[in-house]
Amino acid sequence: MNKALLEALDALEKEKQIPREVLFDAIENSLLTACKNHFGKADNMKVELDRETCDYFLYAEKEVVENVEDPVTQIGLEEARQINADAGVGDTVKVEIKSQEFGRIAAQNARNVITQKIREEERSVVYNIYYEKEKDIVTGIVQRYVGNNISIDLGKTDALLMENEQVKTETFRPTERIKLYVLEVKNTNKGPKVLVSRTHPELVKRLFEAEVTEIKDGTVEIKSIAREAGSRTKIAVWSNNPNVDAVGACVGMNGARVNAIVEELRGEKIDVINWDENPGNLIQNALSPAKIVAVFADPDEKTAKVVVPDYQLSLAIGKEGQNARLAARLTGYKIDIKSETQAKDAPGFRYEDYIDEYEDGEYDEDYDGEYEDGEYEEGEYEDAEYTDENPDEETSGED
């Protein structure tokens, strides 16, 4: 029996990852619970359990008296001397309890104690596993739709992909494997509750960290990220090693690295740009693929005025304002975009304010970080201001 018990404990430890000591404590508590059910109380009862052999000694500490009033806590002198020949009145002796004598109900309660402890520890183990993965990505298997939410099998437990954390353009089939960002892990009475997301910008960041070795080892840093899930993401990267091209490392040979991430995100377009401490240069990079004539950035006010060629205005703004909106989120600046004609006609405009750092007011450096071509409709927008504070704000014209 002891050998079978040891094998059962080994199996539980390996399968459920429950420490053996916890299981031993559960067995001890179950025996004391059985004693309490059988005798009515167990305050004076103890269990000694050998961790190596699983042999146990269950006993009650009873006081030696001449006249026994409470047989659970007291023992007669003559009976006590059968256990210990030197026992005297007032001494305490250990009286062995035969667990085989317990009734069916007491045994059933003891089993329930062990089962309940195993369940609690199993939940605790699962909670700790996924709590460590909070703010990270996990791989899950789509199980089924629960209303508008999706149940995801993570292996040890299930997660719930809420409707507001789903990308509207994505649909999934059962048994499909997908990557998810762990938003939060809650410990509830029914076990751990894992909330995941497919829309969070950190999902893209974690995918790059997993795919790009240079990011994983710290050579390349992701400085900022802006995302409109299902449509487009802009990510600004910086290299700590002058011999390593940050954008090239993220894109990979023939776009292999970024293509893997785009495929995981179901075709979401990704712009990878170089981070620059100079806000003017950063804003130029962020507005790519549009060519920029000049930028005047105010670091104190976190505002920037940008001048682009007339034919590049729609490209700079992007379809439905997306390019400029993402650039504003990426840089943290409120960006006012004007064409050259609009800028020259604007009241109080002084062209020299915009060209302190640009010869002839032109910026001709090729953009090297744009992965997918920008989408825009020629002449759709005339002028707009974009700010990270109002990411859904439509374009607003200025006179």
C-alpha positions as YAML, in Angstrom:
chain: A
units: angstrom
residues:
- id: 1
  name: MET
  ca: [0.00, 0.00, 0.00]
- id: 2
  name: ASN
  ca: [2.80, 2.40, 0.89]
- id: 3
  name: LYS
  ca: [4.55, 1.65, -2.39]
- id: 4
  name: ALA
  ca: [1.35, 2.38, -4.31]
- id: 5
  name: LEU
  ca: [0.95, 5.64, -2.38]
- id: 6
  name: LEU
  ca: [4.51, 6.70, -3.21]
- id: 7
  name: GLU
  ca: [3.90, 6.00, -6.90]
- id: 8
  name: ALA
  ca: [0.68, 8.00, -6.81]
- id: 9
  name: LEU
  ca: [2.47, 10.95, -5.17]
- id: 10
  name: ASP
  ca: [5.24, 10.80, -7.78]
- id: 11
  name: ALA
  ca: [2.69, 10.82, -10.59]
- id: 12
  name: LEU
  ca: [0.84, 13.81, -9.10]
- id: 13
  name: GLU
  ca: [4.08, 15.72, -8.62]
- id: 14
  name: LYS
  ca: [5.12, 15.21, -12.25]
- id: 15
  name: GLU
  ca: [1.73, 15.63, -13.89]
- id: 16
  name: LYS
  ca: [0.26, 18.45, -11.79]
- id: 17
  name: GLN
  ca: [3.59, 19.99, -10.71]
- id: 18
  name: ILE
  ca: [2.43, 19.91, -7.09]
- id: 19
  name: PRO
  ca: [5.29, 19.69, -4.54]
- id: 20
  name: ARG
  ca: [5.36, 16.38, -2.67]
- id: 21
  name: GLU
  ca: [5.52, 18.18, 0.69]
- id: 22
  name: VAL
  ca: [2.14, 19.77, -0.04]
- id: 23
  name: LEU
  ca: [0.70, 16.32, -0.72]
- id: 24
  name: PHE
  ca: [2.14, 14.97, 2.54]
- id: 25
  name: ASP
  ca: [0.54, 17.87, 4.43]
- id: 26
  name: ALA
  ca: [-2.77, 17.07, 2.74]
- id: 27
  name: ILE
  ca: [-2.58, 13.44, 3.86]
- id: 28
  name: GLU
  ca: [-1.80, 14.47, 7.45]
- id: 29
  name: ASN
  ca: [-4.70, 16.93, 7.50]
- id: 30
  name: SER
  ca: [-7.04, 14.32, 6.04]
- id: 31
  name: LEU
  ca: [-6.19, 11.86, 8.81]
- id: 32
  name: LEU
  ca: [-6.82, 14.51, 11.48]
- id: 33
  name: THR
  ca: [-10.12, 15.39, 9.78]
- id: 34
  name: ALA
  ca: [-11.10, 11.73, 9.89]
- id: 35
  name: CYS
  ca: [-10.25, 11.64, 13.60]
- id: 36
  name: LYS
  ca: [-12.42, 14.66, 14.25]
- id: 37
  name: ASN
  ca: [-15.34, 13.07, 12.39]
- id: 38
  name: HIS
  ca: [-14.88, 9.78, 14.22]
- id: 39
  name: PHE
  ca: [-14.19, 11.02, 17.75]
- id: 40
  name: GLY
  ca: [-15.86, 14.42, 17.65]
- id: 41
  name: LYS
  ca: [-12.62, 16.35, 18.22]
- id: 42
  name: ALA
  ca: [-8.96, 16.01, 17.34]
- id: 43
  name: ASP
  ca: [-7.16, 18.69, 19.37]
- id: 44
  name: ASN
  ca: [-4.94, 16.15, 21.12]
- id: 45
  name: MET
  ca: [-4.29, 14.01, 18.04]
- id: 46
  name: LYS
  ca: [-1.10, 14.00, 15.98]
- id: 47
  name: VAL
  ca: [0.25, 12.36, 12.82]
- id: 48
  name: GLU
  ca: [3.84, 11.37, 12.17]
- id: 49
  name: LEU
  ca: [4.36, 10.62, 8.47]
- id: 50
  name: ASP
  ca: [7.64, 9.24, 7.13]
- id: 51
  name: ARG
  ca: [8.40, 11.15, 3.90]
- id: 52
  name: GLU
  ca: [10.58, 8.33, 2.56]
- id: 53
  name: THR
  ca: [8.40, 5.26, 3.16]
- id: 54
  name: CYS
  ca: [4.94, 6.84, 3.60]
- id: 55
  name: ASP
  ca: [4.55, 4.92, 6.88]
- id: 56
  name: TYR
  ca: [2.50, 6.91, 9.35]
- id: 57
  name: PHE
  ca: [1.76, 6.82, 13.05]
- id: 58
  name: LEU
  ca: [-1.56, 8.29, 14.11]
- id: 59
  name: TYR
  ca: [-1.97, 8.77, 17.83]
- id: 60
  name: ALA
  ca: [-3.76, 10.67, 20.56]
- id: 61
  name: GLU
  ca: [-1.96, 12.30, 23.49]
- id: 62
  name: LYS
  ca: [-3.96, 11.27, 26.56]
- id: 63
  name: GLU
  ca: [-3.56, 12.27, 30.18]
- id: 64
  name: VAL
  ca: [-3.21, 9.45, 32.70]
- id: 65
  name: VAL
  ca: [-5.96, 9.66, 35.36]
- id: 66
  name: GLU
  ca: [-7.46, 7.36, 37.98]
- id: 67
  name: ASN
  ca: [-11.04, 7.93, 36.89]
- id: 68
  name: VAL
  ca: [-11.62, 8.46, 33.15]
- id: 69
  name: GLU
  ca: [-14.25, 11.10, 32.39]
- id: 70
  name: ASP
  ca: [-13.34, 11.79, 28.76]
- id: 71
  name: PRO
  ca: [-12.04, 8.71, 26.92]
- id: 72
  name: VAL
  ca: [-10.87, 10.87, 23.98]
- id: 73
  name: THR
  ca: [-8.40, 12.87, 26.07]
- id: 74
  name: GLN
  ca: [-7.92, 10.68, 29.15]
- id: 75
  name: ILE
  ca: [-6.70, 7.16, 29.87]
- id: 76
  name: GLY
  ca: [-6.80, 5.00, 32.99]
- id: 77
  name: LEU
  ca: [-3.60, 4.26, 34.91]
- id: 78
  name: GLU
  ca: [-3.76, 0.50, 34.35]
- id: 79
  name: GLU
  ca: [-4.35, 0.86, 30.60]
- id: 80
  name: ALA
  ca: [-1.63, 3.50, 30.34]
- id: 81
  name: ARG
  ca: [0.92, 1.15, 31.97]
- id: 82
  name: GLN
  ca: [0.21, -1.39, 29.25]
- id: 83
  name: ILE
  ca: [1.60, 1.20, 26.83]
- id: 84
  name: ASN
  ca: [4.31, 2.60, 29.10]
- id: 85
  name: ALA
  ca: [5.20, 0.66, 32.24]
- id: 86
  name: ASP
  ca: [6.58, 3.80, 33.89]
- id: 87
  name: ALA
  ca: [3.44, 5.86, 33.36]
- id: 88
  name: GLY
  ca: [1.93, 7.58, 36.39]
- id: 89
  name: VAL
  ca: [-1.07, 9.75, 37.15]
- id: 90
  name: GLY
  ca: [-0.69, 13.15, 35.46]
- id: 91
  name: ASP
  ca: [1.65, 11.83, 32.75]
- id: 92
  name: THR
  ca: [0.84, 11.92, 29.04]
- id: 93
  name: VAL
  ca: [1.01, 8.83, 26.85]
- id: 94
  name: LYS
  ca: [0.70, 8.34, 23.11]
- id: 95
  name: VAL
  ca: [-2.19, 6.05, 22.25]
- id: 96
  name: GLU
  ca: [-2.16, 4.71, 18.72]
- id: 97
  name: ILE
  ca: [-5.30, 5.18, 16.64]
- id: 98
  name: LYS
  ca: [-6.19, 2.58, 14.03]
- id: 99
  name: SER
  ca: [-7.42, 4.44, 10.96]
- id: 100
  name: GLN
  ca: [-8.98, 1.18, 9.71]
- id: 101
  name: GLU
  ca: [-11.58, 1.59, 12.44]
- id: 102
  name: PHE
  ca: [-12.89, 4.85, 10.98]
- id: 103
  name: GLY
  ca: [-16.39, 4.77, 9.57]
- id: 104
  name: ARG
  ca: [-17.30, 5.26, 5.93]
- id: 105
  name: ILE
  ca: [-18.28, 8.92, 6.41]
- id: 106
  name: ALA
  ca: [-15.02, 9.76, 8.18]
- id: 107
  name: ALA
  ca: [-13.03, 8.08, 5.40]
- id: 108
  name: GLN
  ca: [-15.06, 9.90, 2.74]
- id: 109
  name: ASN
  ca: [-14.38, 13.25, 4.43]
- id: 110
  name: ALA
  ca: [-10.68, 12.45, 4.61]
- id: 111
  name: ARG
  ca: [-10.62, 11.71, 0.89]
- id: 112
  name: ASN
  ca: [-12.45, 14.98, 0.17]
- id: 113
  name: VAL
  ca: [-9.80, 16.91, 2.12]
- id: 114
  name: ILE
  ca: [-7.03, 15.42, -0.03]
- id: 115
  name: THR
  ca: [-8.96, 16.01, -3.26]
- id: 116
  name: GLN
  ca: [-9.74, 19.62, -2.36]
- id: 117
  name: LYS
  ca: [-6.10, 20.34, -1.49]
- id: 118
  name: ILE
  ca: [-4.92, 18.86, -4.79]
- id: 119
  name: ARG
  ca: [-7.39, 21.04, -6.70]
- id: 120
  name: GLU
  ca: [-6.33, 24.18, -4.82]
- id: 121
  name: GLU
  ca: [-2.66, 23.49, -5.44]
- id: 122
  name: GLU
  ca: [-3.29, 22.69, -9.09]
- id: 123
  name: ARG
  ca: [-5.05, 26.04, -9.53]
- id: 124
  name: SER
  ca: [-2.22, 27.78, -7.70]
- id: 125
  name: VAL
  ca: [0.39, 26.15, -9.94]
- id: 126
  name: VAL
  ca: [-1.50, 27.13, -13.11]
- id: 127
  name: TYR
  ca: [-2.00, 30.67, -11.81]
- id: 128
  name: ASN
  ca: [1.73, 31.06, -11.10]
- id: 129
  name: ILE
  ca: [2.65, 29.71, -14.54]
- id: 130
  name: TYR
  ca: [0.51, 32.26, -16.39]
- id: 131
  name: TYR
  ca: [1.09, 35.09, -13.93]
- id: 132
  name: GLU
  ca: [4.74, 34.92, -14.94]
- id: 133
  name: LYS
  ca: [3.63, 35.30, -18.58]
- id: 134
  name: GLU
  ca: [1.56, 38.41, -17.88]
- id: 135
  name: LYS
  ca: [2.51, 41.19, -20.35]
- id: 136
  name: ASP
  ca: [4.06, 38.57, -22.63]
- id: 137
  name: ILE
  ca: [2.85, 36.48, -25.56]
- id: 138
  name: VAL
  ca: [1.56, 32.92, -25.50]
- id: 139
  name: THR
  ca: [0.44, 30.47, -28.17]
- id: 140
  name: GLY
  ca: [-3.12, 29.20, -27.94]
- id: 141
  name: ILE
  ca: [-5.49, 26.96, -29.87]
- id: 142
  name: VAL
  ca: [-8.90, 28.32, -30.84]
- id: 143
  name: GLN
  ca: [-11.64, 26.18, -29.28]
- id: 144
  name: ARG
  ca: [-14.99, 27.81, -29.94]
- id: 145
  name: TYR
  ca: [-16.91, 31.07, -30.03]
- id: 146
  name: VAL
  ca: [-18.72, 31.92, -26.80]
- id: 147
  name: GLY
  ca: [-21.15, 34.55, -27.98]
- id: 148
  name: ASN
  ca: [-18.89, 37.20, -29.47]
- id: 149
  name: ASN
  ca: [-15.92, 36.09, -27.36]
- id: 150
  name: ILE
  ca: [-13.49, 33.29, -28.21]
- id: 151
  name: SER
  ca: [-12.36, 30.50, -25.90]
- id: 152
  name: ILE
  ca: [-8.64, 29.73, -26.30]
- id: 153
  name: ASP
  ca: [-6.86, 26.61, -25.05]
- id: 154
  name: LEU
  ca: [-3.47, 27.59, -23.59]
- id: 155
  name: GLY
  ca: [-2.55, 24.06, -22.54]
- id: 156
  name: LYS
  ca: [-2.84, 24.22, -18.75]
- id: 157
  name: THR
  ca: [-5.94, 26.40, -18.76]
- id: 158
  name: ASP
  ca: [-8.33, 28.28, -21.02]
- id: 159
  name: ALA
  ca: [-8.19, 31.97, -21.87]
- id: 160
  name: LEU
  ca: [-10.93, 34.29, -23.07]
- id: 161
  name: LEU
  ca: [-10.39, 36.59, -26.03]
- id: 162
  name: MET
  ca: [-12.99, 39.29, -25.47]
- id: 163
  name: GLU
  ca: [-14.77, 40.96, -28.36]
- id: 164
  name: ASN
  ca: [-13.12, 44.34, -27.69]
- id: 165
  name: GLU
  ca: [-9.67, 42.68, -27.81]
- id: 166
  name: GLN
  ca: [-10.29, 41.06, -31.21]
- id: 167
  name: VAL
  ca: [-9.21, 42.51, -34.54]
- id: 168
  name: LYS
  ca: [-12.40, 43.16, -36.49]
- id: 169
  name: THR
  ca: [-10.94, 41.82, -39.74]
- id: 170
  name: GLU
  ca: [-9.80, 38.52, -38.21]
- id: 171
  name: THR
  ca: [-11.84, 35.33, -38.12]
- id: 172
  name: PHE
  ca: [-10.64, 32.07, -36.62]
- id: 173
  name: ARG
  ca: [-11.46, 28.41, -37.08]
- id: 174
  name: PRO
  ca: [-11.44, 25.79, -34.31]
- id: 175
  name: THR
  ca: [-8.02, 24.11, -33.77]
- id: 176
  name: GLU
  ca: [-6.25, 27.13, -35.31]
- id: 177
  name: ARG
  ca: [-3.04, 28.18, -33.48]
- id: 178
  name: ILE
  ca: [-2.60, 31.90, -32.79]
- id: 179
  name: LYS
  ca: [-0.33, 34.21, -30.80]
- id: 180
  name: LEU
  ca: [-1.89, 36.27, -28.00]
- id: 181
  name: TYR
  ca: [-0.78, 38.99, -25.62]
- id: 182
  name: VAL
  ca: [-1.57, 38.25, -21.97]
- id: 183
  name: LEU
  ca: [-3.28, 41.32, -20.52]
- id: 184
  name: GLU
  ca: [-4.05, 40.08, -17.03]
- id: 185
  name: VAL
  ca: [-4.22, 36.91, -14.95]
- id: 186
  name: LYS
  ca: [-6.78, 36.83, -12.14]
- id: 187
  name: ASN
  ca: [-6.98, 34.24, -9.36]
- id: 188
  name: THR
  ca: [-10.64, 33.33, -8.85]
- id: 189
  name: ASN
  ca: [-12.49, 30.66, -6.86]
- id: 190
  name: LYS
  ca: [-12.98, 28.72, -10.07]
- id: 191
  name: GLY
  ca: [-9.31, 28.87, -10.96]
- id: 192
  name: PRO
  ca: [-7.11, 31.34, -12.85]
- id: 193
  name: LYS
  ca: [-8.81, 33.61, -15.38]
- id: 194
  name: VAL
  ca: [-6.52, 34.65, -18.23]
- id: 195
  name: LEU
  ca: [-7.45, 37.68, -20.34]
- id: 196
  name: VAL
  ca: [-5.69, 37.97, -23.70]
- id: 197
  name: SER
  ca: [-5.58, 40.40, -26.61]
- id: 198
  name: ARG
  ca: [-4.91, 40.50, -30.35]
- id: 199
  name: THR
  ca: [-5.16, 44.30, -30.62]
- id: 200
  name: HIS
  ca: [-2.61, 45.49, -28.03]
- id: 201
  name: PRO
  ca: [0.48, 47.28, -29.47]
- id: 202
  name: GLU
  ca: [2.68, 45.23, -27.14]
- id: 203
  name: LEU
  ca: [1.72, 42.12, -29.13]
- id: 204
  name: VAL
  ca: [3.67, 43.47, -32.11]
- id: 205
  name: LYS
  ca: [6.56, 44.45, -29.84]
- id: 206
  name: ARG
  ca: [6.76, 40.97, -28.29]
- id: 207
  name: LEU
  ca: [6.59, 39.34, -31.72]
- id: 208
  name: PHE
  ca: [9.58, 41.40, -32.83]
- id: 209
  name: GLU
  ca: [11.45, 40.48, -29.65]
- id: 210
  name: ALA
  ca: [10.82, 36.80, -30.35]
- id: 211
  name: GLU
  ca: [11.70, 37.02, -34.05]
- id: 212
  name: VAL
  ca: [14.67, 39.42, -34.04]
- id: 213
  name: THR
  ca: [17.79, 38.16, -32.28]
- id: 214
  name: GLU
  ca: [19.29, 41.64, -32.04]
- id: 215
  name: ILE
  ca: [16.28, 42.86, -30.05]
- id: 216
  name: LYS
  ca: [16.40, 39.83, -27.78]
- id: 217
  name: ASP
  ca: [20.08, 40.40, -26.90]
- id: 218
  name: GLY
  ca: [19.63, 44.17, -26.45]
- id: 219
  name: THR
  ca: [21.64, 45.33, -29.47]
- id: 220
  name: VAL
  ca: [18.51, 46.86, -31.01]
- id: 221
  name: GLU
  ca: [15.87, 48.61, -28.91]
- id: 222
  name: ILE
  ca: [12.23, 49.27, -29.70]
- id: 223
  name: LYS
  ca: [11.80, 52.90, -28.68]
- id: 224
  name: SER
  ca: [8.18, 53.50, -29.61]
- id: 225
  name: ILE
  ca: [5.26, 51.77, -31.26]
- id: 226
  name: ALA
  ca: [1.89, 52.92, -32.61]
- id: 227
  name: ARG
  ca: [-0.74, 50.53, -33.88]
- id: 228
  name: GLU
  ca: [-4.14, 50.43, -35.49]
- id: 229
  name: ALA
  ca: [-4.87, 46.75, -35.16]
- id: 230
  name: GLY
  ca: [-5.63, 44.92, -38.36]
- id: 231
  name: SER
  ca: [-4.52, 47.79, -40.54]
- id: 232
  name: ARG
  ca: [-1.09, 49.29, -39.85]
- id: 233
  name: THR
  ca: [1.66, 49.56, -37.26]
- id: 234
  name: LYS
  ca: [4.58, 51.96, -37.04]
- id: 235
  name: ILE
  ca: [7.56, 50.95, -34.94]
- id: 236
  name: ALA
  ca: [10.66, 53.07, -34.17]
- id: 237
  name: VAL
  ca: [13.91, 51.21, -33.48]
- id: 238
  name: TRP
  ca: [17.39, 52.20, -32.34]
- id: 239
  name: SER
  ca: [20.71, 50.37, -32.51]
- id: 240
  name: ASN
  ca: [23.22, 50.49, -29.65]
- id: 241
  name: ASN
  ca: [25.90, 49.21, -32.02]
- id: 242
  name: PRO
  ca: [26.92, 51.55, -34.87]
- id: 243
  name: ASN
  ca: [27.77, 48.50, -36.97]
- id: 244
  name: VAL
  ca: [24.24, 47.11, -36.72]
- id: 245
  name: ASP
  ca: [21.46, 48.56, -38.85]
- id: 246
  name: ALA
  ca: [18.38, 48.59, -36.62]
- id: 247
  name: VAL
  ca: [15.85, 48.68, -39.44]
- id: 248
  name: GLY
  ca: [17.69, 46.04, -41.45]
- id: 249
  name: ALA
  ca: [17.86, 43.73, -38.44]
- id: 250
  name: CYS
  ca: [14.09, 44.00, -37.93]
- id: 251
  name: VAL
  ca: [13.22, 43.55, -41.59]
- id: 252
  name: GLY
  ca: [15.63, 40.64, -42.12]
- id: 253
  name: MET
  ca: [17.03, 39.13, -45.30]
- id: 254
  name: ASN
  ca: [14.49, 39.70, -48.09]
- id: 255
  name: GLY
  ca: [12.01, 40.78, -45.42]
- id: 256
  name: ALA
  ca: [11.97, 37.31, -43.85]
- id: 257
  name: ARG
  ca: [11.68, 38.47, -40.24]
- id: 258
  name: VAL
  ca: [9.03, 41.11, -40.69]
- id: 259
  name: ASN
  ca: [7.14, 38.85, -43.12]
- id: 260
  name: ALA
  ca: [6.79, 36.23, -40.38]
- id: 261
  name: ILE
  ca: [5.24, 38.85, -38.09]
- id: 262
  name: VAL
  ca: [2.98, 40.20, -40.84]
- id: 263
  name: GLU
  ca: [1.77, 36.67, -41.51]
- id: 264
  name: GLU
  ca: [1.00, 36.14, -37.81]
- id: 265
  name: LEU
  ca: [-0.94, 39.43, -37.81]
- id: 266
  name: ARG
  ca: [-2.92, 38.34, -40.89]
- id: 267
  name: GLY
  ca: [-1.45, 40.85, -43.33]
- id: 268
  name: GLU
  ca: [-1.29, 43.91, -41.06]
- id: 269
  name: LYS
  ca: [1.14, 46.39, -42.63]
- id: 270
  name: ILE
  ca: [4.24, 47.31, -40.64]
- id: 271
  name: ASP
  ca: [6.46, 50.37, -41.03]
- id: 272
  name: VAL
  ca: [9.85, 50.07, -39.36]
- id: 273
  name: ILE
  ca: [11.64, 53.42, -38.95]
- id: 274
  name: ASN
  ca: [14.84, 54.68, -37.35]
- id: 275
  name: TRP
  ca: [14.49, 56.38, -33.98]
- id: 276
  name: ASP
  ca: [16.17, 59.77, -33.67]
- id: 277
  name: GLU
  ca: [16.71, 61.90, -30.58]
- id: 278
  name: ASN
  ca: [16.12, 64.96, -32.74]
- id: 279
  name: PRO
  ca: [12.33, 65.35, -32.81]
- id: 280
  name: GLY
  ca: [12.42, 66.92, -36.27]
- id: 281
  name: ASN
  ca: [14.23, 63.95, -37.77]
- id: 282
  name: LEU
  ca: [12.01, 61.52, -35.87]
- id: 283
  name: ILE
  ca: [8.85, 63.17, -37.21]
- id: 284
  name: GLN
  ca: [10.24, 63.01, -40.76]
- id: 285
  name: ASN
  ca: [10.91, 59.31, -40.37]
- id: 286
  name: ALA
  ca: [7.52, 58.73, -38.80]
- id: 287
  name: LEU
  ca: [5.67, 60.39, -41.68]
- id: 288
  name: SER
  ca: [7.41, 58.24, -44.28]
- id: 289
  name: PRO
  ca: [6.88, 57.22, -47.02]
- id: 290
  name: ALA
  ca: [5.99, 60.88, -47.65]
- id: 291
  name: LYS
  ca: [8.81, 63.28, -48.56]
- id: 292
  name: ILE
  ca: [9.19, 66.17, -46.14]
- id: 293
  name: VAL
  ca: [10.27, 69.68, -47.09]
- id: 294
  name: ALA
  ca: [10.72, 70.99, -43.56]
- id: 295
  name: VAL
  ca: [9.82, 70.39, -39.94]
- id: 296
  name: PHE
  ca: [9.64, 72.83, -37.05]
- id: 297
  name: ALA
  ca: [9.21, 71.01, -33.74]
- id: 298
  name: ASP
  ca: [8.57, 72.57, -30.34]
- id: 299
  name: PRO
  ca: [9.76, 70.08, -27.66]
- id: 300
  name: ASP
  ca: [8.19, 72.12, -24.85]
- id: 301
  name: GLU
  ca: [4.72, 72.26, -26.34]
- id: 302
  name: LYS
  ca: [5.06, 68.86, -28.03]
- id: 303
  name: THR
  ca: [3.83, 70.33, -31.29]
- id: 304
  name: ALA
  ca: [5.31, 70.23, -34.78]
- id: 305
  name: LYS
  ca: [4.62, 72.05, -38.04]
- id: 306
  name: VAL
  ca: [5.44, 70.04, -41.13]
- id: 307
  name: VAL
  ca: [5.69, 71.25, -44.72]
- id: 308
  name: VAL
  ca: [5.44, 68.75, -47.57]
- id: 309
  name: PRO
  ca: [5.41, 69.16, -51.35]
- id: 310
  name: ASP
  ca: [1.93, 69.83, -52.73]
- id: 311
  name: TYR
  ca: [1.78, 66.44, -54.45]
- id: 312
  name: GLN
  ca: [2.82, 64.64, -51.23]
- id: 313
  name: LEU
  ca: [0.15, 66.06, -48.92]
- id: 314
  name: SER
  ca: [-2.29, 63.19, -49.30]
- id: 315
  name: LEU
  ca: [0.49, 60.65, -48.86]
- id: 316
  name: ALA
  ca: [1.74, 62.37, -45.69]
- id: 317
  name: ILE
  ca: [-1.77, 62.39, -44.22]
- id: 318
  name: GLY
  ca: [-2.59, 58.88, -45.42]
- id: 319
  name: LYS
  ca: [-5.87, 57.17, -46.10]
- id: 320
  name: GLU
  ca: [-8.46, 58.49, -43.62]
- id: 321
  name: GLY
  ca: [-5.60, 60.32, -41.86]
- id: 322
  name: GLN
  ca: [-3.96, 57.10, -40.74]
- id: 323
  name: ASN
  ca: [-0.32, 57.91, -41.61]
- id: 324
  name: ALA
  ca: [-0.32, 61.22, -39.75]
- id: 325
  name: ARG
  ca: [-2.35, 59.81, -36.86]
- id: 326
  name: LEU
  ca: [0.11, 56.96, -36.31]
- id: 327
  name: ALA
  ca: [3.05, 59.34, -36.64]
- id: 328
  name: ALA
  ca: [1.54, 61.51, -33.90]
- id: 329
  name: ARG
  ca: [1.16, 58.52, -31.59]
- id: 330
  name: LEU
  ca: [4.64, 57.26, -32.38]
- id: 331
  name: THR
  ca: [6.38, 60.57, -31.68]
- id: 332
  name: GLY
  ca: [4.07, 62.01, -29.02]
- id: 333
  name: TYR
  ca: [3.82, 65.28, -30.97]
- id: 334
  name: LYS
  ca: [0.76, 67.09, -32.24]
- id: 335
  name: ILE
  ca: [1.53, 67.39, -35.94]
- id: 336
  name: ASP
  ca: [0.21, 70.17, -38.21]
- id: 337
  name: ILE
  ca: [0.78, 69.21, -41.85]
- id: 338
  name: LYS
  ca: [0.65, 71.79, -44.65]
- id: 339
  name: SER
  ca: [1.53, 71.68, -48.30]
- id: 340
  name: GLU
  ca: [4.10, 74.24, -49.52]
- id: 341
  name: THR
  ca: [1.37, 76.35, -51.10]
- id: 342
  name: GLN
  ca: [-0.75, 76.33, -47.95]
- id: 343
  name: ALA
  ca: [2.26, 77.13, -45.76]
- id: 344
  name: LYS
  ca: [3.33, 80.11, -47.86]
- id: 345
  name: ASP
  ca: [-0.21, 81.48, -47.89]
- id: 346
  name: ALA
  ca: [-0.71, 81.02, -44.15]
- id: 347
  name: PRO
  ca: [-0.85, 84.27, -42.09]
- id: 348
  name: GLY
  ca: [2.38, 84.96, -40.23]
- id: 349
  name: PHE
  ca: [4.24, 82.19, -42.04]
- id: 350
  name: ARG
  ca: [7.99, 82.74, -42.31]
- id: 351
  name: TYR
  ca: [9.54, 80.15, -44.56]
- id: 352
  name: GLU
  ca: [12.97, 80.56, -42.94]
- id: 353
  name: ASP
  ca: [11.54, 79.24, -39.66]
- id: 354
  name: TYR
  ca: [11.16, 75.86, -41.30]
- id: 355
  name: ILE
  ca: [14.52, 75.52, -43.04]
- id: 356
  name: ASP
  ca: [17.09, 76.10, -40.31]
- id: 357
  name: GLU
  ca: [18.46, 72.62, -40.81]
- id: 358
  name: TYR
  ca: [17.60, 71.97, -44.47]
- id: 359
  name: GLU
  ca: [19.31, 73.31, -47.59]
- id: 360
  name: ASP
  ca: [16.87, 75.02, -49.98]
- id: 361
  name: GLY
  ca: [14.02, 73.77, -47.80]
- id: 362
  name: GLU
  ca: [14.19, 70.22, -49.20]
- id: 363
  name: TYR
  ca: [14.61, 66.89, -47.51]
- id: 364
  name: ASP
  ca: [15.85, 64.37, -50.08]
- id: 365
  name: GLU
  ca: [17.14, 61.52, -47.92]
- id: 366
  name: ASP
  ca: [15.55, 58.21, -48.96]
- id: 367
  name: TYR
  ca: [13.42, 56.48, -46.43]
- id: 368
  name: ASP
  ca: [14.89, 53.11, -45.51]
- id: 369
  name: GLY
  ca: [12.47, 51.76, -42.97]
- id: 370
  name: GLU
  ca: [9.11, 51.60, -44.71]
- id: 371
  name: TYR
  ca: [8.03, 48.05, -45.29]
- id: 372
  name: GLU
  ca: [4.65, 48.39, -46.97]
- id: 373
  name: ASP
  ca: [3.64, 51.17, -49.37]
- id: 374
  name: GLY
  ca: [1.39, 53.79, -47.83]
- id: 375
  name: GLU
  ca: [-2.24, 53.83, -48.85]
- id: 376
  name: TYR
  ca: [-3.75, 57.16, -49.75]
- id: 377
  name: GLU
  ca: [-6.17, 58.84, -52.12]
- id: 378
  name: GLU
  ca: [-4.79, 61.71, -54.10]
- id: 379
  name: GLY
  ca: [-6.19, 65.06, -53.06]
- id: 380
  name: GLU
  ca: [-8.59, 63.63, -50.51]
- id: 381
  name: TYR
  ca: [-7.35, 65.82, -47.65]
- id: 382
  name: GLU
  ca: [-6.10, 69.37, -47.65]
- id: 383
  name: ASP
  ca: [-4.79, 70.03, -44.15]
- id: 384
  name: ALA
  ca: [-4.98, 68.49, -40.73]
- id: 385
  name: GLU
  ca: [-3.73, 68.41, -37.18]
- id: 386
  name: TYR
  ca: [-3.14, 65.05, -35.49]
- id: 387
  name: THR
  ca: [-2.49, 64.35, -31.87]
- id: 388
  name: ASP
  ca: [-2.04, 61.19, -29.83]
- id: 389
  name: GLU
  ca: [-4.63, 62.49, -27.41]
- id: 390
  name: ASN
  ca: [-7.39, 62.06, -30.05]
- id: 391
  name: PRO
  ca: [-6.35, 59.03, -32.08]
- id: 392
  name: ASP
  ca: [-9.70, 58.74, -33.79]
- id: 393
  name: GLU
  ca: [-9.95, 62.41, -34.67]
- id: 394
  name: GLU
  ca: [-10.83, 63.09, -38.30]
- id: 395
  name: THR
  ca: [-8.92, 65.60, -40.40]
- id: 396
  name: SER
  ca: [-9.65, 69.24, -39.62]
- id: 397
  name: GLY
  ca: [-9.00, 71.87, -42.24]
- id: 398
  name: GLU
  ca: [-7.46, 75.23, -41.45]
- id: 399
  name: ASP
  ca: [-8.05, 78.49, -43.26]
...
